[in-house]
């Protein structure tokens, strides 16, 4: 740290002010909430389902300061290969080039114009504007599908593991294949849809009800995207295990 920066930091500390880089401001509430939950539940490992380009891994490394093992799953072969190259410089990061779902097998995966929309689901523009270009299928690929329950032995300590699922409308299928491990996981997040951008994707109510059936309750929600009219489309729903359900 330069002398000038150190001097500014000292002045800010004395004034009770925190200096935050501009790039961190939009995600700061989420990062702070995650730090609180990771500390509260003693999180030592993370399962990252739907890793895409590694955005979640990068965020918890740089903004939350998490240094423990991360197990990332990515269905898109091209993205998975890039992640594996990146993981070579992070010994605590394991990338698995496989999709997760309710049952093991093979499925056709849609590669979209913007890879953040990649999904097993078919895009729809029936009720949402502003996502049409990115959420357009440019090609399909057959991918291997596994279940989290079948991979349980790969995860060292599920009682201190955070589960993140972002599979663009396919999250509940992942949950169906994870019923065995979910009883051990203390906290997780799933992307829920307010307005569908995929055909036959679960509603917000269906997603929350499914997670509650597994013993989770809502801890927080963070906006992911809006439509062309500034209406909410998707949220990351952070959930924690309901201790009352466990003790009852």
C-alpha positions as a Markdown table, in Angstrom:
| # | Residue | x | y | z |
|---|---|---|---|---|
| 1 | Unk | 0.0 | 0.0 | 0.0 |
| 2 | Unk | 1.3 | 3.4 | -0.9 |
| 3 | Unk | 1.9 | 6.1 | 1.7 |
| 4 | Unk | -0.9 | 8.2 | 0.3 |
| 5 | Unk | -3.4 | 5.3 | 0.4 |
| 6 | Unk | -2.3 | 4.3 | 3.9 |
| 7 | Unk | -2.8 | 7.9 | 5.1 |
| 8 | Unk | -6.3 | 8.1 | 3.5 |
| 9 | Unk | -7.2 | 4.8 | 5.1 |
| 10 | Unk | -6.1 | 5.9 | 8.5 |
| 11 | Unk | -8.2 | 9.1 | 8.2 |
| 12 | Unk | -11.2 | 7.1 | 7.1 |
| 13 | Unk | -10.8 | 4.7 | 10.0 |
| 14 | Unk | -10.7 | 7.6 | 12.4 |
| 15 | Unk | -13.8 | 9.1 | 10.9 |
| 16 | Unk | -15.6 | 5.7 | 11.0 |
| 17 | Unk | -15.8 | 5.6 | 7.2 |
| 18 | Unk | -15.1 | 2.6 | 5.0 |
| 19 | Unk | -13.5 | 3.2 | 1.6 |
| 20 | Unk | -14.7 | 0.8 | -1.0 |
| 21 | Unk | -13.6 | 0.6 | -4.7 |
| 22 | Unk | -16.4 | 1.5 | -7.1 |
| 23 | Unk | -16.4 | -1.9 | -8.7 |
| 24 | Unk | -17.3 | -3.5 | -5.4 |
| 25 | Unk | -20.3 | -1.3 | -4.6 |
| 26 | Unk | -23.0 | -3.2 | -6.5 |
| 27 | Unk | -22.1 | -6.5 | -5.0 |
| 28 | Unk | -21.1 | -5.3 | -1.5 |
| 29 | Unk | -24.4 | -6.2 | 0.3 |
| 30 | Unk | -24.2 | -9.7 | -1.1 |
| 31 | Unk | -20.6 | -10.1 | -0.2 |
| 32 | Unk | -21.1 | -8.9 | 3.4 |
| 33 | Unk | -24.1 | -11.2 | 3.8 |
| 34 | Unk | -22.1 | -14.2 | 2.6 |
| 35 | Unk | -19.3 | -13.4 | 4.9 |
| 36 | Unk | -21.8 | -13.4 | 7.8 |
| 37 | Unk | -23.3 | -16.7 | 6.8 |
| 38 | Unk | -20.0 | -18.4 | 6.0 |
| 39 | Unk | -18.8 | -17.4 | 9.5 |
| 40 | Unk | -22.0 | -18.4 | 11.2 |
| 41 | Unk | -22.1 | -21.9 | 9.7 |
| 42 | Unk | -18.3 | -22.4 | 9.6 |
| 43 | Unk | -18.3 | -22.9 | 5.9 |
| 44 | Unk | -15.2 | -24.8 | 4.8 |
| 45 | Unk | -16.2 | -25.9 | 1.3 |
| 46 | Unk | -18.4 | -24.7 | -1.6 |
| 47 | Unk | -20.3 | -26.6 | -4.3 |
| 48 | Unk | -20.8 | -24.4 | -7.3 |
| 49 | Unk | -23.4 | -25.9 | -9.7 |
| 50 | Unk | -23.6 | -24.1 | -13.0 |
| 51 | Unk | -20.2 | -22.4 | -12.9 |
| 52 | Unk | -20.4 | -20.8 | -16.3 |
| 53 | Unk | -17.3 | -18.6 | -16.7 |
| 54 | Unk | -16.4 | -18.9 | -13.0 |
| 55 | Unk | -18.1 | -15.8 | -11.8 |
| 56 | Unk | -19.2 | -17.2 | -8.4 |
| 57 | Unk | -15.8 | -18.7 | -7.7 |
| 58 | Unk | -14.1 | -15.3 | -8.5 |
| 59 | Unk | -16.6 | -13.5 | -6.3 |
| 60 | Unk | -16.2 | -15.6 | -3.2 |
| 61 | Unk | -12.4 | -15.6 | -3.6 |
| 62 | Unk | -11.9 | -11.9 | -4.1 |
| 63 | Unk | -14.9 | -10.3 | -2.3 |
| 64 | Unk | -15.6 | -12.8 | 0.5 |
| 65 | Unk | -12.1 | -14.0 | 1.0 |
| 66 | Unk | -13.0 | -17.7 | 1.0 |
| 67 | Unk | -9.9 | -19.8 | 0.5 |
| 68 | Unk | -11.3 | -23.3 | 1.0 |
| 69 | Unk | -12.1 | -25.9 | -1.6 |
| 70 | Unk | -14.6 | -25.1 | -4.4 |
| 71 | Unk | -16.2 | -27.9 | -6.5 |
| 72 | Unk | -17.5 | -26.3 | -9.7 |
| 73 | Unk | -19.8 | -28.1 | -12.2 |
| 74 | Unk | -20.2 | -26.8 | -15.7 |
| 75 | Unk | -22.1 | -28.5 | -18.6 |
| 76 | Unk | -20.8 | -26.4 | -21.5 |
| 77 | Unk | -17.7 | -28.2 | -22.7 |
| 78 | Unk | -16.0 | -25.0 | -23.9 |
| 79 | Unk | -16.6 | -23.2 | -20.7 |
| 80 | Unk | -15.6 | -26.2 | -18.6 |
| 81 | Unk | -12.3 | -26.5 | -20.5 |
| 82 | Unk | -11.5 | -22.8 | -19.8 |
| 83 | Unk | -12.3 | -23.3 | -16.2 |
| 84 | Unk | -10.0 | -26.3 | -15.9 |
| 85 | Unk | -7.2 | -24.2 | -17.4 |
| 86 | Unk | -7.8 | -21.5 | -14.8 |
| 87 | Unk | -8.1 | -24.0 | -12.0 |
| 88 | Unk | -4.5 | -25.1 | -12.6 |
| 89 | Unk | -3.4 | -22.0 | -10.7 |
| 90 | Unk | -5.8 | -22.6 | -7.8 |
| 91 | Unk | -5.1 | -26.0 | -6.1 |
| 92 | Unk | -8.3 | -25.6 | -4.0 |
| 93 | Unk | -10.5 | -25.4 | -7.1 |
| 94 | Unk | -11.9 | -28.6 | -8.7 |
| 95 | Unk | -13.7 | -28.3 | -12.0 |
| 96 | Unk | -16.0 | -31.1 | -13.2 |
| 97 | Unk | -17.1 | -30.9 | -16.8 |
| 98 | Unk | -20.5 | -32.4 | -16.2 |
| 99 | Unk | -24.1 | -31.2 | -15.8 |
| 100 | Unk | -26.1 | -32.1 | -12.7 |
| 101 | Unk | -29.8 | -33.2 | -12.7 |
| 102 | Unk | -32.4 | -35.5 | -11.2 |
| 103 | Unk | -31.0 | -38.6 | -12.8 |
| 104 | Unk | -27.7 | -39.7 | -14.5 |
| 105 | Unk | -27.6 | -40.0 | -18.2 |
| 106 | Unk | -27.2 | -37.7 | -21.3 |
| 107 | Unk | -29.2 | -34.7 | -22.3 |
| 108 | Unk | -29.2 | -32.0 | -25.0 |
| 109 | Unk | -27.9 | -28.7 | -23.7 |
| 110 | Unk | -28.7 | -25.3 | -25.3 |
| 111 | Unk | -25.7 | -23.0 | -25.9 |
| 112 | Unk | -27.1 | -19.4 | -26.1 |
| 113 | Unk | -25.8 | -16.3 | -27.8 |
| 114 | Unk | -24.7 | -15.1 | -24.4 |
| 115 | Unk | -23.4 | -18.1 | -22.4 |
| 116 | Unk | -24.8 | -16.8 | -19.1 |
| 117 | Unk | -28.2 | -18.0 | -20.5 |
| 118 | Unk | -27.0 | -21.5 | -21.3 |
| 119 | Unk | -29.7 | -24.0 | -20.2 |
| 120 | Unk | -31.4 | -27.3 | -20.7 |
| 121 | Unk | -34.6 | -25.2 | -21.0 |
| 122 | Unk | -36.0 | -23.6 | -24.1 |
| 123 | Unk | -36.0 | -19.8 | -24.1 |
| 124 | Unk | -39.3 | -17.9 | -24.1 |
| 125 | Unk | -40.1 | -14.2 | -24.6 |
| 126 | Unk | -43.7 | -14.5 | -23.7 |
| 127 | Unk | -43.6 | -12.2 | -20.6 |
| 128 | Unk | -40.1 | -10.7 | -20.6 |
| 129 | Unk | -38.4 | -8.1 | -22.8 |
| 130 | Unk | -34.8 | -7.2 | -22.9 |
| 131 | Unk | -33.3 | -10.7 | -22.9 |
| 132 | Unk | -34.1 | -11.7 | -26.5 |
| 133 | Unk | -30.7 | -11.4 | -28.1 |
| 134 | Unk | -28.6 | -13.1 | -25.4 |
| 135 | Unk | -31.2 | -15.8 | -24.7 |
| 136 | Unk | -31.2 | -17.2 | -28.2 |
| 137 | Unk | -30.0 | -20.8 | -29.0 |
| 138 | Unk | -27.0 | -20.8 | -31.3 |
| 139 | Unk | -26.2 | -24.5 | -31.1 |
| 140 | Unk | -26.9 | -27.6 | -29.0 |
| 141 | Unk | -24.6 | -30.2 | -27.5 |
| 142 | Unk | -25.2 | -33.5 | -25.8 |
| 143 | Unk | -23.7 | -33.5 | -22.3 |
| 144 | Unk | -23.2 | -36.0 | -19.5 |
| 145 | Unk | -25.6 | -35.6 | -16.5 |
| 146 | Unk | -24.8 | -36.8 | -13.0 |
| 147 | Unk | -26.5 | -36.4 | -9.6 |
| 148 | Unk | -25.0 | -34.7 | -6.5 |
| 149 | Unk | -26.0 | -37.7 | -4.4 |
| 150 | Unk | -23.9 | -40.0 | -6.6 |
| 151 | Unk | -20.9 | -37.8 | -6.1 |
| 152 | Unk | -21.3 | -37.4 | -2.3 |
| 153 | Unk | -17.9 | -39.0 | -1.5 |
| 154 | Unk | -16.1 | -36.2 | -3.3 |
| 155 | Unk | -17.2 | -33.6 | -0.8 |
| 156 | Unk | -15.2 | -33.7 | 2.5 |
| 157 | Unk | -17.6 | -32.1 | 5.0 |
| 158 | Unk | -21.2 | -31.4 | 3.9 |
| 159 | Unk | -22.1 | -30.1 | 7.3 |
| 160 | Unk | -19.9 | -27.1 | 6.6 |
| 161 | Unk | -20.6 | -26.8 | 2.9 |
| 162 | Unk | -22.4 | -24.0 | 1.0 |
| 163 | Unk | -24.3 | -25.1 | -2.0 |
| 164 | Unk | -24.8 | -22.6 | -4.9 |
| 165 | Unk | -27.1 | -23.6 | -7.8 |
| 166 | Unk | -27.6 | -21.5 | -10.9 |
| 167 | Unk | -28.6 | -23.6 | -13.9 |
| 168 | Unk | -31.0 | -21.3 | -15.6 |
| 169 | Unk | -34.4 | -22.8 | -14.9 |
| 170 | Unk | -33.1 | -26.3 | -14.1 |
| 171 | Unk | -32.3 | -25.8 | -10.4 |
| 172 | Unk | -35.2 | -28.0 | -9.1 |
| 173 | Unk | -33.9 | -30.9 | -11.2 |
| 174 | Unk | -30.5 | -30.6 | -9.6 |
| 175 | Unk | -32.3 | -30.6 | -6.2 |
| 176 | Unk | -34.1 | -33.8 | -7.0 |
| 177 | Unk | -30.8 | -35.5 | -7.5 |
| 178 | Unk | -29.4 | -34.1 | -4.3 |
| 179 | Unk | -32.0 | -35.1 | -1.7 |
| 180 | Unk | -29.5 | -37.3 | 0.1 |
| 181 | Unk | -26.8 | -34.6 | 0.6 |
| 182 | Unk | -29.3 | -31.7 | 1.3 |
| 183 | Unk | -30.1 | -33.0 | 4.7 |
| 184 | Unk | -26.5 | -32.3 | 5.7 |
| 185 | Unk | -26.0 | -28.9 | 4.0 |
| 186 | Unk | -26.6 | -25.9 | 6.3 |
| 187 | Unk | -26.9 | -23.1 | 3.7 |
| 188 | Unk | -27.4 | -22.7 | 0.0 |
| 189 | Unk | -28.7 | -20.4 | -2.8 |
| 190 | Unk | -30.8 | -21.1 | -5.8 |
| 191 | Unk | -31.9 | -18.8 | -8.6 |
| 192 | Unk | -35.6 | -18.2 | -8.6 |
| 193 | Unk | -37.7 | -16.8 | -11.4 |
| 194 | Unk | -40.2 | -13.9 | -11.1 |
| 195 | Unk | -40.9 | -13.7 | -14.8 |
| 196 | Unk | -39.9 | -16.8 | -16.8 |
| 197 | Unk | -37.3 | -16.5 | -19.5 |
| 198 | Unk | -37.4 | -20.3 | -20.2 |
| 199 | Unk | -40.4 | -22.5 | -21.1 |
| 200 | Unk | -41.6 | -24.8 | -18.3 |
| 201 | Unk | -39.3 | -23.3 | -15.7 |
| 202 | Unk | -40.5 | -23.3 | -12.1 |
| 203 | Unk | -42.2 | -20.3 | -10.6 |
| 204 | Unk | -40.8 | -18.5 | -7.6 |
| 205 | Unk | -43.5 | -20.1 | -5.4 |
| 206 | Unk | -42.7 | -23.6 | -6.7 |
| 207 | Unk | -38.9 | -23.1 | -6.1 |
| 208 | Unk | -39.4 | -21.8 | -2.5 |
| 209 | Unk | -41.9 | -24.5 | -1.7 |
| 210 | Unk | -39.5 | -27.2 | -2.9 |
| 211 | Unk | -36.6 | -25.9 | -0.8 |
| 212 | Unk | -38.9 | -25.5 | 2.3 |
| 213 | Unk | -39.8 | -29.2 | 1.8 |
| 214 | Unk | -36.1 | -30.0 | 2.2 |
| 215 | Unk | -36.0 | -28.0 | 5.5 |
| 216 | Unk | -34.7 | -24.6 | 4.3 |
| 217 | Unk | -36.0 | -21.1 | 5.0 |
| 218 | Unk | -35.3 | -17.9 | 3.2 |
| 219 | Unk | -32.3 | -15.9 | 4.6 |
| 220 | Unk | -32.0 | -13.2 | 1.9 |
| 221 | Unk | -32.7 | -12.4 | -1.7 |
| 222 | Unk | -30.6 | -10.5 | -4.2 |
| 223 | Unk | -31.7 | -9.1 | -7.6 |
| 224 | Unk | -30.0 | -10.8 | -10.6 |
| 225 | Unk | -31.8 | -9.3 | -13.6 |
| 226 | Unk | -34.6 | -7.1 | -14.7 |
| 227 | Unk | -36.5 | -6.8 | -18.0 |
| 228 | Unk | -36.8 | -3.9 | -20.5 |
| 229 | Unk | -39.4 | -2.2 | -18.3 |
| 230 | Unk | -37.2 | -2.4 | -15.1 |
| 231 | Unk | -39.3 | -5.2 | -13.6 |
| 232 | Unk | -37.6 | -8.0 | -11.6 |
| 233 | Unk | -36.9 | -11.1 | -13.5 |
| 234 | Unk | -34.6 | -13.3 | -11.4 |
| 235 | Unk | -33.3 | -13.3 | -7.8 |
| 236 | Unk | -30.7 | -15.3 | -6.0 |
| 237 | Unk | -32.5 | -16.8 | -3.1 |
| 238 | Unk | -30.2 | -17.5 | -0.2 |
| 239 | Unk | -31.5 | -20.1 | 2.2 |
| 240 | Unk | -30.5 | -21.6 | 5.5 |
| 241 | Unk | -31.5 | -24.8 | 7.2 |
| 242 | Unk | -34.5 | -24.2 | 9.5 |
| 243 | Unk | -33.2 | -25.4 | 12.9 |
| 244 | Unk | -36.8 | -25.6 | 14.2 |
| 245 | Unk | -37.5 | -28.2 | 11.5 |
| 246 | Unk | -34.5 | -30.2 | 12.7 |
| 247 | Unk | -35.4 | -30.1 | 16.4 |
| 248 | Unk | -39.1 | -30.9 | 15.9 |
